[in-house]
Amino acid sequence: MPCFPCLLKRRQPLAKPSPPSSPPTATTTMTDSYKRKAVIYIIFYSMYTHVYQLAKELAKAVNETGLAEAKLFQVPETLADNVLELMHAPSKPEDVPMITANQLADADGFLLGAPTRFGVVASQMRSFWETTGALWAQGKLRGKLAGTFFSTGSQNGGQETTALTLLPTLAHHGIVYVPTGFTTAHLSQAEEVVGGSAYGAGTHAPPGKDGLTKKEKEIAAEQGKLFAKTVAAQVWGNQLLAQK
């Protein structure tokens, strides 16, 4: 009988097992399933163009990410022409179409903008959402994402409360609200009056102020990029879930 040390010398080394094949990563699967950009509707009401200017800055930022496509829409006006004339309101932008309720189902997310009226969202935006009852009954907007932007005539005129008055409507539809948070230092500075809050981009629009400040444009750009990335991530995630 051979000795134990001899057996150790004769024993052949075991073949190394083949490394297990790496499972497809989320990135690989996501890339393979990526079929389209996210679609973001930027829906606004603007009486004196300030909210319209914000909407254009947001659309620019969304499109620059390459992750989503922004489309601008207006909500219908509810005031009579003679009233608007007395208020010295300029004409509405002719190159931006009016939104209808049924079109909402075609978007992945919405950025909703309106001026404040005594601390709450303007009635024109409110009236539009009151036409979405059929979509609510069918759950057509459930799981979509939304953000907000706004304008006020004074520093403390509703840069937060205007957004808050839209949240009950979003909640009833099952729409997921995406706040901007304090993602830019401009929202924490105190050197000048700057529109915007944790709820989204904004502008102060007192009489005589026609445009946005540099910081207000940069806040809008930050929100547009953040929202585009968030909506695109949800679109890709839904594609992954559909494969399982």
C-alpha positions, -999 to 999 in steps of 0.1 A, spaced: 0 0 0 15 33 -10 23 58 17 2 89 21 29 113 9 32 93 -23 -5 97 -29 -2 134 -25 27 135 -51 7 114 -76 -26 134 -73 -32 156 -103 -43 191 -97 -79 197 -102 -89 216 -133 -100 251 -124 -137 256 -129 -148 279 -157 -159 313 -144 -196 317 -145 -209 337 -174 -217 372 -163 -255 380 -163 -265 409 -184 -263 441 -164 -291 466 -160 -271 490 -183 -268 464 -211 -305 455 -209 -315 491 -206 -295 499 -237 -309 470 -257 -345 480 -248 -341 517 -253 -364 526 -282 -374 562 -278 -369 594 -259 -392 603 -231 -419 628 -241 -424 657 -218 -453 682 -223 -446 717 -209 -481 731 -203 -485 767 -192 -507 797 -189 -490 831 -193 -507 865 -192 -477 888 -195 -452 863 -211 -431 856 -179 -443 820 -175 -439 815 -213 -403 826 -210 -397 801 -182 -414 774 -203 -389 781 -232 -360 778 -208 -373 745 -194 -379 731 -229 -343 741 -240 -328 723 -210 -350 692 -214 -340 689 -251 -303 695 -244 -301 663 -222 -308 641 -253 -329 620 -230 -363 635 -236 -383 656 -261 -401 687 -249 -433 700 -264 -448 733 -255 -486 738 -250 -508 765 -237 -540 760 -218 -571 779 -232 -578 814 -221 -610 819 -200 -610 858 -200 -628 877 -227 -608 897 -252 -621 930 -239 -610 921 -204 -575 912 -216 -573 944 -235 -582 964 -203 -554 945 -185 -529 953 -212 -522 917 -218 -501 909 -249 -513 885 -276 -507 848 -269 -478 831 -287 -491 819 -321 -465 791 -325 -476 773 -293 -507 751 -297 -536 748 -272 -536 716 -252 -567 693 -250 -573 669 -222 -570 638 -243 -534 647 -254 -522 643 -218 -523 605 -222 -496 607 -249 -469 622 -226 -446 605 -201 -444 636 -179 -456 672 -176 -441 705 -164 -470 727 -154 -466 765 -153 -489 794 -143 -488 827 -125 -502 830 -90 -536 845 -82 -537 854 -45 -513 826 -37 -531 799 -57 -527 787 -93 -544 808 -120 -579 798 -128 -570 791 -164 -548 762 -154 -574 751 -128 -602 752 -155 -581 730 -179 -576 703 -153 -613 703 -146 -618 689 -181 -597 658 -173 -625 638 -156 -627 611 -183 -589 605 -180 -593 602 -142 -621 577 -146 -600 555 -168 -568 560 -149 -550 572 -180 -526 595 -162 -517 572 -133 -480 568 -128 -470 597 -150 -447 624 -136 -452 661 -131 -433 692 -120 -443 728 -115 -431 764 -123 -447 797 -116 -445 835 -115 -455 859 -88 -458 897 -86 -439 900 -53 -412 883 -34 -436 865 -10 -466 862 -33 -468 825 -37 -435 809 -49 -444 778 -29 -482 779 -24 -490 782 -61 -474 748 -66 -490 734 -36 -525 741 -49 -518 718 -79 -508 688 -58 -544 676 -49 -552 674 -86 -521 654 -93 -527 631 -64 -562 623 -75 -549 613 -109 -521 592 -94 -495 615 -110 -461 614 -92 -449 649 -82 -412 657 -88 -400 687 -69 -367 704 -78 -354 707 -43 -325 730 -34 -304 717 -63 -289 751 -70 -272 776 -47 -293 804 -63 -322 793 -41 -302 798 -9 -287 832 -17 -299 864 -2 -281 890 -23 -310 896 -47 -346 887 -52 -347 855 -72 -378 835 -83 -381 798 -77 -383 775 -47 -379 738 -38 -411 732 -58 -397 744 -91 -385 773 -112 -401 807 -109 -398 844 -115 -408 876 -98 -428 896 -122 -436 930 -107 -448 958 -130 -420 969 -153 -400 937 -153 -402 922 -187 -377 893 -187 -360 867 -165 -329 873 -145 -298 852 -152 -302 832 -120 -339 825 -128 -329 811 -162 -302 789 -145 -327 776 -120 -351 767 -149 -323 750 -167 -315 729 -136 -351 719 -132 -354 710 -169 -323 687 -168 -334 671 -135 -369 664 -147 -358 650 -181 -334 626 -163 -361 615 -139 -388 609 -166 -363 591 -188 -353 568 -159 -389 559 -154 -395 552 -191 -364 529 -192 -375 512 -159 -409 505 -173 -393 489 -204 -372 467 -182 -403 456 -162 -422 448 -194 -395 423 -203 -399 403 -172 
